[in-house]
Amino acid sequence: MSRIIGIYKIVNLKNGKLYIGSTSNDFRERWWTHKSYLNNNKHDNKHLQNAWNKYGGQNFKFEIIEECKKEILREKEQYYIDQWYLDENGKFIKQRGYNIREKAESNEGVKHTEDVKRRIKKAISGENSCHAKLTQMQVNEVRNLYLSGAYLQKDLAKKYDVSSVTIGDIVRNKCYVDNNYEYERREFNKNKEYSKKVSNEDVKEIKRQYQLYKISHRCEGLNQYQLADKYNISVSHVNGIINNKKRKRFIS
């Protein structure tokens, strides 16, 4: 499926104010990303976030302004920002919408918190971003297969040709956030055998895999979430084994 890129706007149907943006990925993915942050009250654009909280997501509409080539994205975005925000004297009227800067190509003057910086970095960090390779339909498939118990996270990573980190974020609802899925995920975790004990051999293997994961800089071995998934135990159970805590309780 080819990606449709270009300029878009998010319109407040109650007062007509809008946000103008561009995407070089895909319009649908960009809208999903916006909604994910807005629904979780974590969007870095506080003006848009406050309006979303006040009027509700049902009163916002995503519209494509123009499809264009990647090479002229910023030029086109700037054109539409100017058309909407500049008065007859060329002054930027911020109150007309939710864009927080005048220039499309620059973040100058915008100060992000460290939390926002981390989330932005994670959202655009190559193969570790679920938005980089998977469509919403594929994300839904990943979650359904995981909840079915038929696939481990590492198997899903191979099946969809993404990293285990990406699959972990998807099944833990860290990206493409879905409140309905979150309920299903919690019910699934409740039904896991968290009281299940592991053998001495399993304990040794858990420690070995985690140590390998650390010394290889996440290239080999398994992290706590993957180990919990593999042995059908809780993450706290894994952490207890790794840190040599509650050992008698956990070992059969």
C-alpha positions, 0 to 999 in steps of 0.5 A, a space after each residue: 500500500 503506497 503512502 499518501 503524504 502532504 499537508 493536512 489540517 485538524 479542524 475544531 468544528 465548534 469554533 473553526 480554529 485549526 492546526 496545519 501540519 505536514 507528514 512524510 509518512 502517511 496521513 492516516 498514521 499521522 492522524 493516529 499519532 495525533 489522536 494517541 497523544 491527545 487521547 492520553 493528554 500527552 500532546 506536546 502542543 498544549 493549545 491543541 491539547 487544551 482544546 481537545 480536552 475542552 471540546 472532546 475528540 468528536 468535535 475535531 476533524 482531520 482533513 487533507 489539504 493537499 498531497 505533494 512530494 516530500 521535497 516540497 513539503 515544508 514549502 507547501 506547509 509554510 504557504 498554508 500557514 501563511 494563508 491562514 495566520 497572516 493578516 493583511 500586514 503580514 503579522 502572524 495572528 496566533 489566535 486563529 488556530 493551534 499552530 505554535 510557531 510561524 515557520 514550518 521548517 523550524 522549531 526555534 523558540 519552542 522549548 520541549 520538556 524532557 518527557 516530550 523530548 523522550 516521547 518524540 525520540 521514541 516516536 521517530 526512532 527507526 525500527 523501534 517505532 511501531 509507526 515506522 513499518 506497521 499499519 493500524 490493521 497490522 497492529 490489530 493483528 499483532 495484538 489479537 495474535 498475542 492475546 490468543 496465546 498462539 504467538 510469543 513476542 519474538 515470533 510476532 517480531 519475525 512474522 512482521 519483520 520488526 524489532 522485538 522492542 516494537 512488538 513489546 510496545 504494541 502489546 503493552 499499549 505504549 503506541 497506537 494506544 487503544 482503550 478497548 485493547 487496554 481492557 483486554 490486555 489487563 484481563 489477559 494479564 489477570 489470567 496469566 499464571 503469575 503464581 506459577 513456579 519455575 525450575 532451577 534450570 529456568 532460573 539459570 536460563 532467565 538470568 543468562 538471557 537477561 545478562 546476555 541482553 545487557 552485555 550485547 546492548 540489546 542485540 541478543 538475549 531477552 529483556 524482562 518483558 520477553 522473559 515474562 512472555 516466554 515463561 508465562 510469568 509476571 515481569 515482577 516475577 522475572 525481576 525478582 529472579 534477576 535480582 535474587 529476591 523471593 527466590 524460594 517462592 519462585 523456584 519449584 
